[in-house]
Amino acid sequence: MEKGLNIPVLDIPRIVIIGGGFAGLKLAKGIDSRLYQTVLIDKNNYHTFQPLMYQVASSGLEPDSIAYPLRKVFKDKKRFHFRMADVQNIDEASKTLQTSIGPMQYDVLVIATGADSNFFGMENVKKYSMPMKNLVESLDLRSRILTNFEKALNTTDLAEQEALMSFVIVGGGPTGVELAGALAELKKQILPKDYPDLDIRRMQIHIVEAADRLLANMSKDASEKTEKFLKKMEVNIWLGTQVKDYDGKEVITSKHVFNSKTLVWAAGVQGVPPAGLNATLVRGNRILTDEFNAVVEKEGIYAIGDVAQIKSDAAPNGHPMLASVAGQQGSMLAKNLNALARKKPMQPFIYKDKGTMATIGRNLAVVDLPFLSFSGMFAWLTWMFVHLMLLVDYRSRMVVFVNWAWSYLNYDKGTRLIVRSERKK
Ligand SMILES: Cc1cc2nc3c(=O)[nH]c(=O)nc-3n(C[C@H](O)[C@H](O)[C@H](O)COP(=O)(O)OP(=O)(O)OC[C@H]3O[C@@H](n4cnc5c(N)ncnc54)[C@H](O)[C@@H]3O)c2cc1C
């Protein structure tokens, strides 16, 4: 028995995977347990379906609808061990990880630690804004939004009320667009009924985006449709505008100053490689790997998902930080590691782009498929179907489907509870 962690030492190699996100989950599922012992480490005991976090933040879904216990995913997998721990350091020489629960040795290491918010050195923005990169932050944002309305109700100071009811979202990518749409629906359908003593028409939703269009990674048509839909929903869009500073009250941008108590940061992300790995990091703090996901110039260490960037002519700036890329890399690496153990050749990773989509609100979404773009009701139904199918299990799909159907039929959202105050880091 290995000291401390109660994991048996077997006569087959041990793969340690750091991170049970989209990449780590697919990888761990695909590893052949006759060939390797698998140890999955995550600081949380659950996998998070990040694409629906904005619905948790905007009171559309409960967190357990989009998070799934990792132990349950792997309950039938042999020679598999999950440990809830924070990996603090990698010692390459002794092939040992330093974790919050003790040291752990590996034969093969896979880093799948994902990404976190990047504030581009703006310390005040980091201190006062609300990011949404994990489930806890989504719940913090929900608490902030609802608490703001409770506070707005109790003040007669109009400037204070305006600041409480003004939401500035930085970043016009899918997260910013989807959150803005959800807030606009709250404003139209829910808040006037919850707060009859407040003039909800004074609530303001702003998207601040540095680029010259929303959804810059999608087609121009998708960007234009999204802008049109959002404007119709009374969302203010500030393109070509950069946030410069924020003190918790005033958002200073290159064009305008907003009086707002809530700045949502959905603008930048960067990889979070664990400390101790002496690897080449490229743009966005991502670990450089070869086409087989092997960390460049390292023996037996791989990196996949958001934290990694493949050095390839096909994608000179790396693949986008998307769940689909992470999942495909996890599946491919599992096949390759299984092949390696069987002394068969590995295959290079090739991303199969199945399209991108974003939802804006009721009956409104945009979809870009490799050969076709469409928007509106059909796109919205497509978005819902795809996201339901991507959820980890039948229970989550059923719960989310019932929530969506209920909201659609009743113009209501069921989860407007302030069960805890926000916990800013
Ligand atoms: C709000 C939001 C909306 C998004 N919407 C979409 C979308 O619509 N479509 C899409 O394709 N993509 C979307 N993405 C991006 C997508 O979620 C990521 O690309 C994907 O999660 C990357 O997978 P990953 O496995 O690399 O990392 P993650 O899924 O982030 O998983 C990383 C895991 O590593 C764990 N971890 C990190 N550090 C440590 C450590 N030191 N010790 C132990 N464990 C650690 C974390 O707890 C986490 O479980 C969205 C992301 C966000 C934040």
The ligand as an SDF file (V2000), in Angstrom:
LIG
                    3D

 53 58  0  0  0  0  0  0  0  0999 V2000
  -19.3540   29.9610  -18.4670 C   0  0  0  0  0  0  0  0  0  0  0  0
  -18.7480   29.0570  -19.5060 C   0  0  0  0  0  0  0  0  0  0  0  0
  -19.5030   28.6790  -20.6100 C   0  0  0  0  0  0  0  0  0  0  0  0
  -18.9580   27.8390  -21.5780 C   0  0  0  0  0  0  0  0  0  0  0  0
  -19.7300   27.4700  -22.6470 N   0  0  0  0  0  0  0  0  0  0  0  0
  -19.2260   26.5970  -23.5540 C   0  0  0  0  0  0  0  0  0  0  0  0
  -20.0250   26.1470  -24.6390 C   0  0  0  0  0  0  0  0  0  0  0  0
  -21.1940   26.5490  -24.7820 O   0  0  0  0  0  0  0  0  0  0  0  0
  -19.4930   25.2470  -25.5060 N   0  0  0  0  0  0  0  0  0  0  0  0
  -18.2060   24.7810  -25.3630 C   0  0  0  0  0  0  0  0  0  0  0  0
  -17.7610   23.9490  -26.1700 O   0  0  0  0  0  0  0  0  0  0  0  0
  -17.4150   25.2080  -24.3600 N   0  0  0  0  0  0  0  0  0  0  0  0
  -17.8930   26.0980  -23.4570 C   0  0  0  0  0  0  0  0  0  0  0  0
  -17.1000   26.5370  -22.4210 N   0  0  0  0  0  0  0  0  0  0  0  0
  -15.6950   26.0780  -22.3640 C   0  0  0  0  0  0  0  0  0  0  0  0
  -15.5840   24.6730  -21.8010 C   0  0  0  0  0  0  0  0  0  0  0  0
  -16.3330   24.5630  -20.6130 O   0  0  0  0  0  0  0  0  0  0  0  0
  -14.1230   24.3560  -21.5780 C   0  0  0  0  0  0  0  0  0  0  0  0
  -13.4740   24.4330  -22.8070 O   0  0  0  0  0  0  0  0  0  0  0  0
  -13.9660   22.9620  -20.9760 C   0  0  0  0  0  0  0  0  0  0  0  0
  -14.5390   22.9010  -19.6980 O   0  0  0  0  0  0  0  0  0  0  0  0
  -12.4920   22.5770  -20.9090 C   0  0  0  0  0  0  0  0  0  0  0  0
  -12.3870   21.3080  -20.3740 O   0  0  0  0  0  0  0  0  0  0  0  0
  -11.1220   20.9090  -19.4950 P   0  0  0  0  0  0  0  0  0  0  0  0
  -11.3000   19.4760  -19.1410 O   0  0  0  0  0  0  0  0  0  0  0  0
   -9.8820   21.3250  -20.1850 O   0  0  0  0  0  0  0  0  0  0  0  0
  -11.2220   21.8270  -18.1920 O   0  0  0  0  0  0  0  0  0  0  0  0
  -12.3770   21.9270  -17.1080 P   0  0  0  0  0  0  0  0  0  0  0  0
  -13.6500   21.3990  -17.6190 O   0  0  0  0  0  0  0  0  0  0  0  0
  -12.3230   23.3270  -16.6330 O   0  0  0  0  0  0  0  0  0  0  0  0
  -11.8870   20.9540  -15.9490 O   0  0  0  0  0  0  0  0  0  0  0  0
  -10.7250   21.1930  -15.2090 C   0  0  0  0  0  0  0  0  0  0  0  0
  -10.8270   20.4120  -13.9150 C   0  0  0  0  0  0  0  0  0  0  0  0
   -9.5780   20.4380  -13.2570 O   0  0  0  0  0  0  0  0  0  0  0  0
   -9.7660   20.6210  -11.8760 C   0  0  0  0  0  0  0  0  0  0  0  0
   -8.5480   21.2380  -11.3450 N   0  0  0  0  0  0  0  0  0  0  0  0
   -7.9690   22.4010  -11.7680 C   0  0  0  0  0  0  0  0  0  0  0  0
   -6.8330   22.6210  -11.0950 N   0  0  0  0  0  0  0  0  0  0  0  0
   -6.6920   21.5920  -10.2320 C   0  0  0  0  0  0  0  0  0  0  0  0
   -5.7190   21.2580   -9.2580 C   0  0  0  0  0  0  0  0  0  0  0  0
   -4.6390   22.0200   -9.0430 N   0  0  0  0  0  0  0  0  0  0  0  0
   -5.8880   20.1450   -8.5210 N   0  0  0  0  0  0  0  0  0  0  0  0
   -6.9640   19.3480   -8.7160 C   0  0  0  0  0  0  0  0  0  0  0  0
   -7.9090   19.6180   -9.6480 N   0  0  0  0  0  0  0  0  0  0  0  0
   -7.7800   20.7090  -10.3910 C   0  0  0  0  0  0  0  0  0  0  0  0
  -10.9910   21.5180  -11.7840 C   0  0  0  0  0  0  0  0  0  0  0  0
  -11.6340   21.4000  -10.5280 O   0  0  0  0  0  0  0  0  0  0  0  0
  -11.8450   20.9930  -12.9420 C   0  0  0  0  0  0  0  0  0  0  0  0
  -12.7340   19.9760  -12.5200 O   0  0  0  0  0  0  0  0  0  0  0  0
  -17.6220   27.3670  -21.4400 C   0  0  0  0  0  0  0  0  0  0  0  0
  -16.8660   27.7420  -20.3250 C   0  0  0  0  0  0  0  0  0  0  0  0
  -17.4240   28.5790  -19.3660 C   0  0  0  0  0  0  0  0  0  0  0  0
  -16.6030   28.9860  -18.1740 C   0  0  0  0  0  0  0  0  0  0  0  0
  1  2  1  0
  2  3  1  0
  2 52  2  0
  3  4  2  0
  4  5  1  0
  4 50  1  0
  5  6  2  0
  6  7  1  0
  6 13  1  0
  7  8  2  0
  7  9  1  0
  9 10  1  0
 10 11  2  0
 10 12  1  0
 12 13  2  0
 13 14  1  0
 14 15  1  0
 14 50  1  0
 15 16  1  0
 16 17  1  0
 16 18  1  0
 18 19  1  0
 18 20  1  0
 20 21  1  0
 20 22  1  0
 22 23  1  0
 23 24  1  0
 24 25  2  0
 24 26  1  0
 24 27  1  0
 27 28  1  0
 28 29  2  0
 28 30  1  0
 28 31  1  0
 31 32  1  0
 32 33  1  0
 33 34  1  0
 33 48  1  0
 34 35  1  0
 35 36  1  0
 35 46  1  0
 36 37  1  0
 36 45  1  0
 37 38  2  0
 38 39  1  0
 39 40  1  0
 39 45  2  0
 40 41  1  0
 40 42  2  0
 42 43  1  0
 43 44  2  0
 44 45  1  0
 46 47  1  0
 46 48  1  0
 48 49  1  0
 50 51  2  0
 51 52  1  0
 52 53  1  0
M  END
$$$$
